[in-house]
Amino acid sequence: MGLSAFEADLLSVFIKDRKKYVKFSRKIKEKHFRNEALRWTYKVLVEYYSKYKKPPTLKVYQEELMKTAFEEDKKKQYYLIITKLYKRKVKTSLNYIEKTIDKKIEKEEFLIATDKSLREVDKGNLPAAKKIMVSNLIMNRAEEGETIRVLRDWESRQVLRKQLSKIPIPKRFISTPYSKINLATMGIQISEAATVAGITGMGKSIVAHEFGVNSLLEGLNVVHFTLENLAEQTAQRYDSRLTEVEYDTIKMYKFNKKQLGHFNKIFKALSSGMRNDVVIKETVKEETTIALVDKEIELLKMDGFDTDFLIIDSCDIMSPMKKYGEYRLERASIYWDFKFYLKLKRLPGLTTTQLKSSSKYKLSTVEDLAEAYDKARILDIVFIMSQLEEHAKDSVINFALDKNRDGPGKVSVELFRDSAKMRFLELM
């Protein structure tokens, strides 16, 4: 098989520039090089750098080739290729490598999974073949995971942290719509699974919209899956929240002239001034698995829409990827699917969750989560909505950050529920 120009450029950069190798080595693995000679070259590079913290020289490669059991013709062929790598004038820009390397890895992972799947088909094991392909399509690096050595890999961690520091804070942390909670914590980080939990009628879906609106205004692309409401209903809630025109006015199209002018002005200004958006996906609960979520997100990506924040309303009524004998385990597995999907796709995510409470008027905690042990354990961040009886008549809700795996928790704020305009306002 001929040399891939991209693979050759990549290796030429790696063996001549230690910093660039460190920058990309956490992503690309030996198996991602399709050419056998380049695959071996990269293997030697990884092993040598692990020991000596520098790329190998051409002489090192010559010595390593002498140690192999390769035939003489193969040794000469490999040495000729490696020599050309050292002399190669890289035509591919670093910027292009950065943009292309993820696509390269994804393509190779898909081809590897396809090969494994076809081998299972040849054995007559169709279920195993399907499982391999589904696993790859949803979580294309799930089998391998990531291994980090604290001492050996400290440089690559510094490179990664330096890169992350250049990303705007709203792209790294999904802030809450409420300032008091934001003062205590940066928000939902990439790969974290968060939930807004509350009993029926507390307003969980409205708060989910608040997160969506807040992220939209911070310049993020949001994908909002709605399982119970129609997409049009959900969009109307966003319309009301963004324009502060009452929901019923929008729903029934009973605008007066002033309201209509205001509504049009707001959306014209937003649509002309922002490149990001909220995409609402209406799905049927029995058909909604994390595989369907991934399919829709990938379709949007092909259309040029890169998701920054995922909202699912609600994981409670999704279907699991795998069937279990116990209902409790089946429900918990949906949350595991959600969490691992966010982790593997490097996305922050929010869902809504039903609270199991013996009393309507009480300040709830994570222990009131339905199937509390599983969900409380799985989720990284838990926001709790609850209400005391004396606050009910004033439409005041307690919104608390009750669990935060990677930061401070146990902070709360009182919110006023303005149902007419589909919003919760923070009481100072």
C-alpha positions in Angstrom: 0.0 0.0 0.0 1.4 3.4 -0.9 2.3 6.1 1.6 -0.5 8.5 2.7 0.8 12.0 2.2 -1.0 13.1 5.4 0.4 10.2 7.4 3.9 10.9 6.1 3.6 14.6 6.9 2.4 13.8 10.3 5.3 11.5 11.1 7.8 13.8 9.5 6.6 16.6 11.9 6.7 14.3 14.9 10.2 13.0 14.5 11.6 16.5 13.9 9.7 18.5 16.4 9.3 17.3 20.0 6.6 19.9 20.9 4.4 19.0 18.0 4.7 15.3 18.9 3.7 16.0 22.5 0.8 18.1 21.3 -0.8 15.4 19.1 0.5 12.1 20.6 -2.4 11.8 23.1 -4.8 11.6 20.2 -3.2 9.5 17.5 -2.2 5.9 18.1 -0.1 3.3 16.3 -3.2 1.6 14.8 -4.3 4.9 13.1 -1.4 4.6 10.6 -2.6 2.5 7.7 0.8 2.1 6.1 2.8 -0.7 7.8 6.1 1.0 7.6 4.8 4.2 9.1 3.0 2.3 11.8 6.3 0.7 12.9 8.0 4.1 12.7 5.4 5.6 15.0 5.7 2.7 17.4 9.4 3.2 17.8 8.9 6.9 18.2 6.4 6.4 21.1 8.6 3.8 22.9 11.8 5.9 22.5 10.1 9.2 23.6 8.7 7.3 26.6 12.2 6.5 27.8 14.3 9.5 26.7 11.8 12.4 26.4 13.0 13.2 22.9 12.3 11.9 19.4 14.7 9.2 18.0 17.3 10.2 15.4 17.8 8.4 12.1 20.7 6.5 13.6 18.4 5.2 16.4 15.9 4.0 13.8 18.8 2.2 12.0 19.8 0.4 15.2 16.2 -0.5 15.9 15.8 -2.0 12.5 18.9 -4.1 13.0 17.3 -5.6 16.1 14.1 -6.7 14.2 13.6 -10.1 12.6 12.6 -8.4 9.3 14.0 -9.7 6.1 16.9 -7.6 4.7 14.8 -6.3 1.8 12.2 -5.1 4.3 14.8 -3.5 6.5 16.2 -1.6 3.6 12.7 -0.5 2.5 11.8 0.7 5.9 15.1 2.6 6.3 14.6 4.3 2.9 11.1 5.4 4.0 12.3 6.7 7.4 15.2 8.6 5.7 12.8 10.3 3.4 10.7 11.3 6.4 13.7 13.1 7.9 14.4 14.9 4.6 10.7 15.5 3.8 9.6 19.1 3.4 6.2 19.0 5.0 3.6 20.4 2.6 0.8 20.1 5.1 0.4 23.2 7.4 0.1 22.8 11.1 -3.3 24.4 11.0 -4.5 21.8 8.5 -3.1 19.0 10.7 -5.0 20.3 13.7 -8.2 20.5 11.7 -7.7 17.1 10.0 -6.3 14.8 12.7 -9.6 14.1 14.4 -11.3 13.2 11.1 -8.3 10.9 10.3 -8.6 9.2 13.7 -12.4 8.8 13.3 -12.0 7.4 9.8 -9.4 4.8 10.9 -11.5 3.8 14.0 -14.4 3.2 11.7 -12.4 1.1 9.3 -11.0 -0.9 12.2 -14.5 -1.5 13.6 -15.7 -2.5 10.1 -13.0 -5.0 9.8 -13.7 -6.5 13.2 -17.4 -6.6 12.4 -16.9 -8.4 9.1 -14.8 -11.0 10.8 -17.7 -11.7 13.2 -20.1 -11.8 10.2 -17.8 -14.5 8.6 -18.0 -16.5 11.9 -21.8 -16.2 11.7 -22.0 -14.1 14.8 -24.3 -11.3 13.6 -25.2 -9.9 17.1 -21.5 -9.4 17.9 -21.0 -7.7 14.5 -23.8 -5.3 15.1 -22.6 -4.5 18.6 -19.1 -3.6 17.3 -20.6 -1.2 14.7 -23.1 0.4 17.0 -20.3 0.9 19.7 -18.1 2.5 17.1 -20.8 4.8 15.6 -21.9 6.1 19.0 -18.6 6.0 21.0 -15.8 5.5 18.5 -13.1 5.1 21.1 -15.0 3.4 23.8 -13.1 0.2 23.9 -9.7 1.8 24.2 -10.4 4.6 26.6 -7.4 6.8 27.6 -4.5 5.9 29.8 -2.4 8.7 31.4 0.8 8.3 33.4 1.3 11.0 36.0 5.1 11.4 35.6 5.6 10.3 32.0 2.8 12.3 30.5 3.0 15.6 32.5 4.3 17.5 29.4 1.3 16.5 27.3 -1.0 17.5 30.1 0.6 20.9 30.2 0.2 21.2 26.4 -3.5 20.3 26.7 -4.1 22.7 29.6 -2.3 25.5 27.7 -4.6 24.8 24.7 -7.7 24.8 26.9 -6.7 28.1 28.5 -7.0 29.7 25.1 -10.6 28.6 24.7 -13.2 31.2 25.9 -14.6 30.3 29.3 -18.2 29.9 27.9 -16.9 27.2 25.5 -15.3 25.3 28.4 -17.9 25.7 31.1 -21.7 26.0 30.6 -22.7 28.6 33.1 -26.0 28.6 34.9 -28.5 31.4 34.2 -28.1 32.4 37.9 -25.3 34.7 39.1 -25.1 33.5 42.7 -24.5 29.9 41.6 -22.0 31.0 39.0 -20.0 32.7 41.7 -19.6 29.4 43.5 -18.8 27.3 40.5 -17.7 27.7 36.9 -20.6 25.6 35.6 -21.0 22.4 33.7 -17.6 21.3 32.3 -16.9 19.4 29.1 -17.8 15.7 29.6 -19.9 16.4 32.7 -23.5 15.1 33.0 -25.8 17.5 34.9 -29.5 17.3 35.8 -32.2 19.6 36.9 -34.3 17.5 39.3 -37.7 18.3 40.8 -41.2 16.9 41.4 -43.9 17.1 38.8 -44.9 20.7 38.0 -41.9 22.3 39.6 -40.7 23.8 36.3 -37.8 21.6 35.3 -38.3 22.0 31.6 -38.5 25.8 31.9 -35.2 25.8 33.7 -33.8 23.6 30.9 -34.8 26.3 28.5 -33.2 28.9 30.7 -29.9 27.0 30.3 -30.4 26.8 26.6 -31.1 30.6 26.2 -28.2 31.5 28.5 -25.8 29.3 26.3 -27.3 30.7 23.1 -26.6 34.3 24.3 -23.0 33.3 25.2 -22.4 32.2 21.6 -22.8 28.4 21.9 -24.5 26.0 19.6 -27.2 24.1 21.6 -29.0 20.9 20.7 -32.2 20.5 22.7 -34.0 17.1 22.6 -37.6 17.2 23.6 -39.4 13.9 24.3 -42.6 15.0 25.9 -43.4 18.3 24.2 -43.7 19.1 20.5 -40.7 20.9 18.9 -43.1 23.8 18.2 -44.1 24.1 21.8 -40.5 24.0 22.9 -39.6 26.7 20.3 -42.4 28.9 21.5 -41.0 28.7 25.0 -37.7 29.9 23.6 -39.5 32.7 21.7 -41.2 33.8 24.9 -38.1 33.8 27.0 -36.0 35.6 24.4 -38.5 38.3 23.7 -40.3 38.5 27.0 -43.6 38.4 25.1 -46.1 36.2 27.0 -46.2 32.6 25.9 -50.0 32.6 25.3 -49.7 35.7 23.1 -47.2 33.9 20.9 -49.0 30.5 20.9 -52.4 32.1 20.0 -50.8 34.8 17.7 -52.6 37.5 19.6 -50.0 40.2 19.2 -50.8 43.9 19.3 -48.9 46.1 17.0 -46.3 47.1 19.6 -45.7 43.4 20.7 -45.3 42.3 17.1 -42.8 45.0 16.4 -40.8 44.2 19.5 -40.8 40.4 18.7 -39.6 41.0 15.1 -37.0 43.4 16.2 -35.5 41.0 18.8 -35.2 38.1 16.4 -33.9 40.1 13.5 -31.2 41.5 15.8 -30.3 38.1 17.2 -30.3 36.2 13.8 -28.2 38.9 12.1 -25.7 39.3 14.9 -25.1 35.6 15.9 -23.8 32.7 14.0 -24.8 30.1 16.6 -28.2 28.7 17.3 -30.4 26.3 19.3 -31.6 23.2 17.4 -34.6 21.5 18.8 -35.1 17.8 18.0 -38.5 16.3 18.8 -38.3 12.5 19.3 -40.6 9.7 20.4 -39.7 8.3 23.8 -39.8 4.6 22.9 -37.4 5.2 20.0 -35.0 7.6 21.8 -31.7 6.0 22.8 -28.3 7.5 23.0 -27.7 6.0 19.5 -30.5 8.2 18.1 -29.1 11.2 19.9 -25.7 10.6 18.4 -27.1 10.1 14.9 -28.9 13.4 15.0 -25.8 15.2 16.3 -23.6 13.7 13.6 -26.1 14.7 10.9 -26.0 18.2 12.2 -22.2 18.1 12.2 -22.3 17.0 8.5 -24.5 20.1 7.9 -21.9 22.3 9.5 -23.5 22.6 13.0 -21.0 21.7 15.7 -22.8 21.0 19.0 -21.4 22.8 22.1 -24.1 21.9 24.6 -26.6 19.0 24.7 -29.9 19.2 26.6 -32.2 16.2 26.9 -35.7 16.6 28.4 -35.7 14.0 29.8 -33.4 10.9 30.2 -36.1 9.5 32.5 -38.3 8.6 29.5 -35.5 7.5 27.1 -34.9 3.8 26.2 -31.7 2.0 27.2 -29.2 0.7 24.8 -29.2 -2.6 26.6 -32.0 -4.6 28.3 -31.8 -5.6 31.9 -33.8 -7.9 34.1 -34.5 -5.2 36.7 -36.4 -2.0 35.9 -34.1 0.0 38.3 -31.0 -1.2 36.5 -32.5 -0.4 33.1 -33.4 3.2 34.1 -29.9 3.7 35.6 -28.3 2.4 32.4 -29.8 5.3 30.4 -28.0 7.7 32.7 -24.8 5.7 32.2 -25.3 5.9 28.4 -25.8 9.7 28.8 -22.7 10.2 30.9 -20.4 8.0 28.8 -21.6 9.6 25.6 -20.8 13.1 27.0 -17.4 11.8 28.1 -16.5 10.2 24.8 -17.8 13.1 22.7 -16.3 15.7 25.0 -19.6 17.5 25.4 -21.3 19.1 28.4 -24.8 17.9 28.9 -28.0 18.6 30.9 -31.1 16.5 31.4 -34.2 16.8 33.6 -35.0 14.2 36.2 -38.1 13.3 38.2 -37.7 13.5 42.0 -39.3 10.9 44.2 -40.6 12.9 47.2 -42.9 11.9 50.0 -43.9 15.6 50.6 -44.6 18.3 48.1 -43.5 21.1 50.3 -39.9 20.4 51.4 -36.4 21.3 50.5 -35.3 18.2 48.6 -31.8 16.8 48.1 -30.1 14.3 45.8 -31.4 11.5 48.0 -34.9 12.3 46.8 -33.9 11.3 43.2 -36.0 8.4 41.9 -33.7 5.3 42.2 -31.6 7.7 44.3 -28.5 5.5 44.7 -27.9 5.0 41.0 -28.7 8.5 39.6 -27.1 10.4 42.4 -24.0 8.3 41.9 -23.9 8.5 38.1 -24.5 12.2 37.6 -21.7 14.8 38.0 -23.9 17.8 38.9 -27.3 17.8 40.4 -29.5 20.9 40.6 -32.5 20.5 42.8 -35.8 22.5 42.5 -38.0 22.4 45.5 -40.5 24.6 47.4 -41.6 25.4 50.9 -45.3 25.8 51.5 -45.0 29.4 52.6 -43.3 30.2 49.3 -45.9 28.5 47.1 -48.4 31.4 47.0 -45.6 33.8 45.9 -44.4 31.4 43.1 -40.9 31.2 44.7 -38.8 28.2 44.1 -35.5 27.1 45.8 -32.9 26.2 43.2 -29.9 24.4 44.7 -26.6 23.0 43.4 -26.7 20.0 45.7 -23.9 17.9 44.1 -20.9 19.0 42.1 -18.3 16.3 41.5 -15.5 18.6 40.4 -16.1 21.7 42.5 -18.0 23.4 45.3 -21.7 22.5 45.9 -24.4 23.1 48.5 -25.2 26.6 47.2 -28.8 27.8 46.5 -30.8 30.7 45.2 -34.4 31.7 45.3 -36.2 32.0 42.0 -39.5 33.7 41.0 -41.5 31.6 38.5 -42.9 33.8 35.8 -44.9 31.1 33.9 -46.4 33.7 31.6 -43.1 34.4 30.0 -41.5 31.0 30.5 -38.8 32.1 32.8 -37.4 31.9 36.3 -36.0 35.2 37.7 -33.3 35.2 40.3 -34.3 37.0 43.6 -31.5 39.1 45.0 
